[in-house]
Each structure stands twice: as C-alpha cells, then as structure tokens.
Amino acid sequence: MVDSTDEKSEPVTGAFKSSRVINGHSMDFIGRNVLDVRILHRFGIIKDGIGELFGLDQASMRLGFDYGITKNLTIGVGRSTLAKELDGFIKYRPIQQSKGKRNIPVSVILVAGSTIATAQLASDAALTDTKHRIAYYSQVIIGRKFNDLFSLQLSPTYVHRNAVPATTDFNDTYALGIGSRVKLSKRVAFVADYHYVISGLDKDAYSNPLSIGFDIETGGHVFQLHFSNATGMNEKAFITNTTNSWGHGEIRFGFNLSRVFTMGKKKMAGELHP
C-alpha cells in the first residue's frame, strides 16, 4: 500500500521566525491578511563607555508596517529617524521550497523598494531637489531550510541612489547578502546577517554591515536582540551608509520588536501568526 502522504507536496515553512533576518529581508512571509508592526532601535557605539551609557544614550529608530496581501505577497512602509527617511517595499515569492511528491529544494523571493530622505536641508545646500533624495533597491533571495535547526539564504542586491555624497561614490551599488538561522531551543535561535559590498562604494570609507543576535519568540511577539556595525534600517541605508567597523570595535547594540495582528480571514496553515 502506498502512503497517501507520499502523493502530496508540503510547503516548507519556518526557515526564520520573522520576515527579516535582522536588517535584511528573510525568505519567510507574514501570511495573508496579517499586519506586522515593527519597532526597530539601534543605539550608539558600545565602546563610547559609561559616559554615553555604552551607547544607550543615543538611539535611531524605525517604525514599520508590513501587510500580507496573500501568503506570497507582502507590502510594507516605514519611517526612520536617521535622515528622517521614508521607505516602502514589495516582496513576492514565485517559488516556495517544498517536500514530498514535488520536491523544490529552495525558495526564491523577489523584493523591490524605494526610500526618500525628508530631513530638512539648508536652503543653500547642494542637491536639495526631491529627486536627489530618492534611492531604489531590488533583490533576489534564494534560501533553503535544511532541517529544523538550520536555514541559510543568499541575497544578491542592487541599490541605486539618484545622488551620492562624495565624488568617490557611485550611483549604483552591488552587494551580496548572507543570512542564517540556527535554532537553539523551541523559542530561541541564533541569527546572523551580513552584506558584502561588491562594488559601488569606497572601501576605505565604508564597511560591510554585519549583525549577529538572537531571536526570542514570545507568543505573538518576535524579539530580536543583536549587535551590529550598521545604523541604517533599510537596504539603501545599511548597505551604502555603514561607516563603522567591527575591526575597530565600533559595535552597536540594538533590538527589533515584531508584533503581528490578524486583520481578516483565518490564515493558511504554516504562515507566521500571533
């Protein structure tokens, strides 16, 4: 007798516990009719010492709202205090990893987004036109959940800035993101998020953003505690504006808080949920 489960394909879910690894998008989705409210904080440099309370006296913040239109389509908007930047994105999954009769070894996700800096500039400052404040990015995420303990993804990323701050910079930047999750217990996982800038930036002036930390799941919340050399909290900001270096001890503590709310009909099995 043939086991009926062998005739079915089962989507692989839960590669990451959040729709973000730390800074970058993860291969997971929040689910249909789900609103994900995200509060992100990045504090100052730890080595500044007790005078700055090890960086806690300084903080940058991003408030974001992501909404799942379908289980494979998410849109989101956010606002960061850094440069008073607004950002928005669309995230689509054409291929989902599955097992069973139809085995698909990886998930493929497409992401596109845009940012605009709204900080007020002096009237005589250069590049005050709105078009000079806009940047765009596009990304392909290829990821696999190898087992219940380990997930890995690669994220080739392209960032275009309409204007750059220095003549040594380029409008187009190419980077390769690497994200990973190692499950430590039922509710705790170690996560790492790294973006290697291939071209488009002065390597003497900028650093590759690296963040490491822990996911802590508490019911409807996912709480991420991490350390990073990046301050920015969207792709344009952390890929093209990271100037601090792990090698120089310029490390910041930060956290991401994610709370999801069901806004409509009951979600499909396997989607992220409260």
Secondary structure, DSSP 8 states (H G I E B T S, - for coil): ---GGGGSEEE---SSSSSBSSSSB-S----TTEEEEEEEEEEEEGGG-GGGGGGTT-EEEEEEEEEEEETTEEEEEEEETGGGEEEEEEEEEEE--EEESS-B--EEEEEEEEEEE-----TT-S--SGGGGEEEEEEEEEEEE-SSSEEEEEEEEEEEESS-SSTTS-SEEEEEEEEEEEE-SSSEEEEEEEEEEEESS-TTT----EEEEEEEEETTEEEEEEEES----SHHHHHHS----TTTT--EEEEEEEEEEE-SS---TTS---
